[in-house]
Each structure stands twice: as C-alpha cells, then as structure tokens.
C-alpha cells in the first residue's frame, strides 16, 4: 500500500488483518464464526417473530427484549459477514467510507443496547417492588420514550466518532490489526495527534458504562433488598427466577465489553491476538446468547419456541 495524504484519504482502502499470528487458522476460525452468524440471525429473528405474533408476549419485558435483539442484529450484521469474508476468502480490504460506517454502527448500536438493558432493569424493579402498579407505570408511551431516548443517545453520542477519524491524516499505514473498524484501532494508525479521539472515546465509554452500570446496580440493590424481605424461600425463588435471565444478559454484554475496552487502551503488553479475541467476544457471542438465554429461562417464550 502506498502512502496517501490526508487530502485523498477518502479514496483510500484499509486492510483488516483479522487475528495477527493466527493467519494459518483463519480458514478454521471462519467455520465457527459463520455458524455463530447463522444461529444468531435465525434465533433473533425467530424470537422477534414470536413476540410479534403472540399477543400474550406483548408485555414490557418482551418489548424491551425485542429492542435488545434488534440492536444485536444490527451489530452482528455490521461485523460478522465481513469477518467471515476475511477468514474464509481473505477479502481484507475495506474502503475508508465503509470503515467509518461500520465503526459508527457497531459503537452506536452497542450504546443503544446498553440503554435497553437499563430499561429492562427498571422493568424488573417495577415488577418486583411495585407489582400492583406494574401496568400503570410501564405504559406503552413510557416504553416508547425509553426506546426513543436510548436510540437518540446512541446516535448523538457516537456521531462525532467518524468525523474525528476523518480529520486525521494517515501517512501510509492502512493496516488495521483487527477484524472490524474499531475506533481506537483505526485512530492509532494516524501520524497525527489523536489525543482528542482518545479523550472523547474515554468520555463516551465512562459516561455510558458509568451511568448504565450505576443505574442497573441501584435497581438490583433495591430488588435484592425487597427479595430478602419476602416471607418464604419459595417466594424468593420465584422472584429470583424472573431476574436471572436479565442478569445473565447483563453479564454477557458488559464483562466482554469491559475487557475489550481495557485491552484496547491499556493492553500494550498483551498479545495482539488476545486483545482482538477479547474485543470480538461481545460482538460475536452476545447477539447469539441473548435469545438463547431468554428462550430457555422464560417459560412463556420457551413454550412458544418449542
């Protein structure tokens, strides 16, 4: 790849390496990635269709689940097809504009999904702590507002990212050691000062992770306190069973994302293959696991699926 100035960077092409050091295994890695992609699409679409057609599932919890599955579908479709092409057919090139679009969709819909998890935590709080007022509090207009605010937050917070990258000059290095156009992986290729990109990325991550995890933690603190006050073990078990699916989804979404965030920014001494595997974990497995977790743990949904 020849060097290009910032003036014609929009006409350039980037190279997505995949997983450095594991090039010989790329063909084998493509098999599980493709299988995961097929399972993800089929599982998410199936659950969405069931929720849409079954009137008994037209409840706040399942409407929020639909939003989670929709954000997962967009995120995985922004990454996994290109990942399969890289591993299976060695089609590693991606245009600069395509890279920016992929970057924006991956990061913005990840933030939207996080907002929905907060809304689901509030749903569980109301269902357990104010069960008699559940239908009057979680009305359709409120659910619509949750969805709208979550979408607007993801859209507006991440909108500057493509522009912050587009302004950077890339002096010949267009090789991205990643399987997708992650913001910092692309910004680090620039021969200019990227402190604005670093600071903005940190602010967004801390704002989203900080606010969302704090909100979820407060909701579950109140839920736990309420559950412990229940008179019988059976009552406590029934209440916990309504929360376990959501709690598993939270762990699946946040733990890999946290490892990815830390490894990308502070993992200079971590092998690049390890960083990439961590950063791809939540994009690859989370969209597949969410419908499976809810399908198995939720009786109404399990009956419809079976």
GUBADO-717105 format. One record per residue (C-alpha): residue in three letters; x, y, z. Coordinates in steps of 0.2 Angstrom, whole numbers, plus 2048, in hexadecimal, padded with zeros to 3 digits. Example, Ala and Ser with C-alpha at 12.3 -4.5 7.8 and 13.67 -1.06 7.14 Angstrom:
# GUBADO-717105
ALA83E7EA827;SER8447FB824;
***
This chain:
# GUBADO-717105
UNK800800800;UNK8078117FB;UNK80681F807;UNK7F882C805;UNK7F683D80B;UNK7E7843815;UNK7E084C806;UNK7DC83C7FD;UNK7D983080C;UNK7C782E807;UNK7CC8257F8;UNK7D8819801;UNK7D5807806;UNK7D9800817;UNK7DE7EE81A;UNK7D67E4828;UNK7E37D782E;UNK7D87CC838;UNK7E17C4846;UNK7F47C7845;UNK7FE7B7848;UNK7F07AC844;UNK7EF7AE831;UNK7F179B82E;UNK7E2798839;UNK7D77A5830;UNK7CE798825;UNK7CA78D835;UNK7C579D83F;UNK7B87A1831;UNK7AE791834;UNK7A9795846;UNK7A77A8841;UNK79B7A4833;UNK79279783D;UNK7907A484B;UNK7897B183E;UNK77C7A5837;UNK7767A0849;UNK7767B284E;UNK76B7B8840;UNK75F7A9841;UNK75D7AA854;UNK75B7BD855;UNK74F7BD846;UNK7457AE84D;UNK7437B685E;UNK73E7C7856;UNK7317BF84C;UNK72A7B585A;UNK7297C5865;UNK7207CE857;UNK7137C0853;UNK7107BA865;UNK7047C786E;UNK7087BF87F;UNK71A7C687C;UNK7157D8879;UNK71C7DD88A;UNK7297E988F;UNK7367DC893;UNK7347D4881;UNK7337E5879;UNK7447EA881;UNK74B7D987C;UNK7467DD86A;UNK7507ED86A;UNK75F7E3871;UNK75E7D6863;UNK75C7E4856;UNK76C7ED85C;UNK7757DC85C;UNK76F7D884A;UNK7767E9844;UNK7867E784D;UNK78A7D5847;UNK7857D9835;UNK7917E8836;UNK7A07DC83A;UNK79D7CA838;UNK79A7C9825;UNK7AB7D3822;UNK7B37C882F;UNK7AE7B8826;UNK7B57C0815;UNK7C67C481E;UNK7C87B2825;UNK7C17A8817;UNK7C57B1807;UNK7D37BD80D;UNK7C97CC807;UNK7D17D8813;UNK7CF7E980A;UNK7C27F5810;UNK7BF807809;UNK7C2816815;UNK7B081A814;UNK7AA808817;UNK7B6808826;UNK7AE81882D;UNK79D81182B;UNK7A1801833;UNK7A980A841;UNK79A815844;UNK78D807844;UNK7977FB84F;UNK79A80885D;UNK78981185C;UNK77F80185C;UNK7897FA86A;UNK78580A874;UNK773808870;UNK7737F6876;UNK77A7FC886;UNK76C809888;UNK75F7FB886;UNK7677F0893;UNK7657FF89F;UNK75280089A;UNK7517ED89D;UNK7587EF8AF;UNK74B7FC8B2;UNK73E7F08AC;UNK7447E38B8;UNK7447F08C6;UNK7327F58C3;UNK72C7E38C1;UNK7347DE8D1;UNK7337ED8DC;UNK7227F48D6;UNK7197E58CE;UNK7077ED8D0;UNK70C7FC8C7;UNK7167F38B9;UNK70A7F68AB;UNK7068088B0;UNK71980D8B1;UNK7208048A2;UNK71480A895;UNK71680A882;UNK71B81D881;UNK72881A88F;UNK72F80B886;UNK730815876;UNK73982387F;UNK746817885;UNK749811874;UNK74982286C;UNK755829879;UNK76181A878;UNK76181B865;UNK76582E866;UNK77282C873;UNK77B81F868;UNK779829858;UNK77F83A85F;UNK78D83486B;UNK79682A85D;UNK79283684F;UNK7A383F851;UNK7AD82F850;UNK7AE82E83D;UNK7B284083B;UNK7C083F848;UNK7C783183E;UNK7C483A82D;UNK7CE849832;UNK7DE83F836;UNK7EC83D829;UNK7F282B826;UNK80482B820;UNK80481A817;UNK7FF80E825;UNK7EE807820;UNK7F07F6828;UNK7E37F4837;UNK7E87E6842;UNK7D67E2846;UNK7C77D983E;UNK7BC7E883D;UNK7BF7FB83D;UNK7C07FE850;UNK7C2811854;UNK7D381085D;UNK7DA803851;UNK7D780F843;UNK7DC81F84B;UNK7ED817851;UNK7F281683F;UNK7F282983D;UNK80383283C;UNK7FB841845;UNK7F6844857;UNK7E783A85C;UNK7E584086E;UNK7D3847869;UNK7CE836863;UNK7D582D873;UNK7CD83A87F;UNK7BC83A876;UNK7BC827875;UNK7C0826888;UNK7B283288C;UNK7A5829882;UNK7AA818889;UNK7AA81F89B;UNK79A828899;UNK791819892;UNK79980C89D;UNK7988178AC;UNK78681D8AB;UNK77F80C8A4;UNK7888018B1;UNK78480D8BF;UNK77280D8BA;UNK7717FA8B9;UNK77A7F88C9;UNK76E8038D2;UNK75F7FA8CB;UNK7667E98D0;UNK76B7EF8E1;UNK7597F48E5;UNK7537E48DD;UNK75F7D98E8;UNK7597E38F7;UNK7477E08F3;UNK74A7CD8EF;UNK7527CA900;UNK7437D1909;UNK7377C5901;UNK7307B890E;UNK7347A8906;UNK74279F8FC;UNK73679A8EE;UNK7317AC8EC;UNK7437B28EB;UNK7477A48DE;UNK7387A98D3;UNK73D7BB8D3;UNK7507B78D0;UNK74A7AD8C1;UNK7437BC8B9;UNK7547C58BA;UNK7607B88B6;UNK75E7BA8A3;UNK7617CC8A3;UNK7707CB8AF;UNK7787BE8A3;UNK7767C9894;UNK77E7D889E;UNK78D7CD8A2;UNK78E7C7890;UNK78D7D9889;UNK7987E2896;UNK7A67D789B;UNK7AD7D4889;UNK7AB7E6885;UNK7B47EB894;UNK7C37E0890;UNK7C37E687E;UNK7C37F8884;UNK7D17F5890;UNK7DC7EB884;UNK7DA7F8876;UNK7E0806881;UNK7EB7FF88E;UNK7F07EE887;UNK8017F387F;UNK8097E4887;UNK7FB7D8882;UNK7FD7CD872;UNK7F47D5864;UNK7EA7C5860;UNK7E47C5872;UNK7DE7D7871;UNK7D57D3861;UNK7CD7C4867;UNK7C77CE877;UNK7C07DC86C;UNK7B77D0861;UNK7AF7C686F;UNK7A07D1873;UNK79D7D5860;UNK79D7C285B;UNK7967B986A;UNK78A7C5872;UNK77D7C7864;UNK77D7B4863;UNK77B7B1876;UNK76D7BD87A;UNK75F7B5871;UNK7657A4877;UNK7667AA889;UNK7547B1889;UNK74E7A287F;UNK75379688C;UNK7507A089B;UNK73F7A8897;UNK73179B898;UNK7257A588C;UNK7327A787F;UNK739795881;UNK72778E87E;UNK72679886E;UNK737793868;UNK73478186B;
***
